[in-house]
């Protein structure tokens, strides 16, 4: 399937706030849902920074994962983040790695 069809046909993922009360989130207002999505992206970037990767929003429906050298991949939800990061960087990721967690705590 082409990437545009994939984006248009994406169902809501549990990690995304939706406009229905009590479903995944209590944020019914678009501005609050957008702010929640931005907070998730910032949190992911805190971890990804250690691997020289960045995550950004793509029209509020998908995400763009990019390497420092310019390779990119569009992912539809955060469940696809770690496998995509491993593919782009050619290394294994463990977001619960004790060394990584220690670096994140030191920055906080």
C-alpha positions as CSV (number, residue, x, y, z in Angstrom):
1,X,0.0,0.0,0.0
2,X,1.2,3.5,-0.7
3,X,2.1,5.7,2.3
4,X,-0.8,8.1,1.7
5,X,-3.3,5.3,1.9
6,X,-1.7,4.0,5.0
7,X,-2.0,7.4,6.6
8,X,-5.6,7.9,5.6
9,X,-6.6,4.4,6.8
10,X,-4.9,4.5,10.2
11,X,-7.2,3.6,13.1
12,X,-6.8,5.2,16.5
13,X,-4.0,3.7,18.5
14,X,-4.3,3.4,22.3
15,X,-1.4,5.9,22.8
16,X,-3.2,8.6,20.8
17,X,-5.7,10.9,22.5
18,X,-9.1,10.9,20.7
19,X,-12.1,13.1,20.8
20,X,-14.4,10.4,22.4
21,X,-14.9,10.8,26.1
22,X,-13.3,7.9,28.1
23,X,-11.6,6.4,25.1
24,X,-7.8,6.4,25.6
25,X,-7.9,9.9,27.1
26,X,-10.1,12.4,28.8
27,X,-8.9,15.1,26.4
28,X,-11.9,16.0,24.2
29,X,-10.6,19.4,23.1
30,X,-8.3,19.4,20.0
31,X,-5.8,21.8,21.6
32,X,-5.4,19.6,24.6
33,X,-5.0,16.5,22.5
34,X,-2.4,18.2,20.4
35,X,-0.5,19.3,23.5
36,X,-0.7,15.7,24.8
37,X,0.8,14.4,21.5
38,X,3.6,17.0,21.7
39,X,4.4,15.8,25.3
40,X,4.7,12.2,24.0
41,X,7.0,13.3,21.2
42,X,9.2,15.2,23.6
43,X,9.5,12.2,25.9
44,X,10.4,9.9,23.0
45,X,13.0,12.4,21.8
46,X,14.6,12.4,25.3
47,X,15.3,8.7,24.8
48,X,16.0,8.9,21.0
49,X,18.6,11.7,21.5
50,X,21.0,9.2,23.0
51,X,20.9,7.3,19.7
52,X,21.1,10.4,17.5
53,X,17.5,10.1,16.3
54,X,14.6,12.5,16.3
55,X,10.9,12.0,16.2
56,X,8.5,14.7,14.9
57,X,4.8,15.0,14.2
58,X,3.4,14.5,10.7
59,X,0.0,16.3,10.4
60,X,-1.2,14.9,13.7
61,X,-1.8,11.4,12.2
62,X,1.7,9.9,12.0
63,X,5.3,10.5,13.0
64,X,8.6,11.0,11.2
65,X,11.6,9.3,12.6
66,X,14.9,10.7,11.4
67,X,18.6,9.9,11.8
68,X,21.3,12.5,12.1
69,X,22.4,11.6,8.5
70,X,18.9,12.3,7.0
71,X,17.4,8.8,6.7
72,X,13.7,9.0,7.6
73,X,10.8,6.7,8.1
74,X,7.1,7.5,8.6
75,X,5.5,5.5,11.4
76,X,1.8,5.5,12.1
77,X,1.9,5.2,15.9
78,X,4.3,4.9,18.8
79,X,4.1,1.1,18.8
80,X,6.2,1.1,15.7
81,X,8.8,3.5,17.1
82,X,11.4,1.1,18.5
83,X,11.4,-1.4,15.6
84,X,11.8,1.5,13.1
85,X,14.6,3.1,15.2
86,X,16.4,-0.2,15.2
87,X,16.0,-0.5,11.4
88,X,17.2,3.1,10.8
89,X,20.2,2.9,13.1
90,X,21.2,-0.7,12.5
91,X,21.5,-1.3,16.3
92,X,19.3,-2.8,19.0
93,X,17.4,-0.6,21.3
94,X,16.4,-1.1,24.9
95,X,14.6,2.0,26.2
96,X,14.9,0.5,29.7
97,X,18.7,0.1,29.5
98,X,20.1,1.0,33.0
99,X,22.8,3.2,31.5
100,X,20.3,5.1,29.3
101,X,18.0,5.6,32.3
102,X,20.9,6.9,34.4
103,X,21.7,9.5,31.6
104,X,18.1,10.5,31.4
105,X,17.9,11.0,35.2
106,X,21.1,13.0,35.2
107,X,19.7,15.4,32.6
108,X,16.4,15.9,34.6
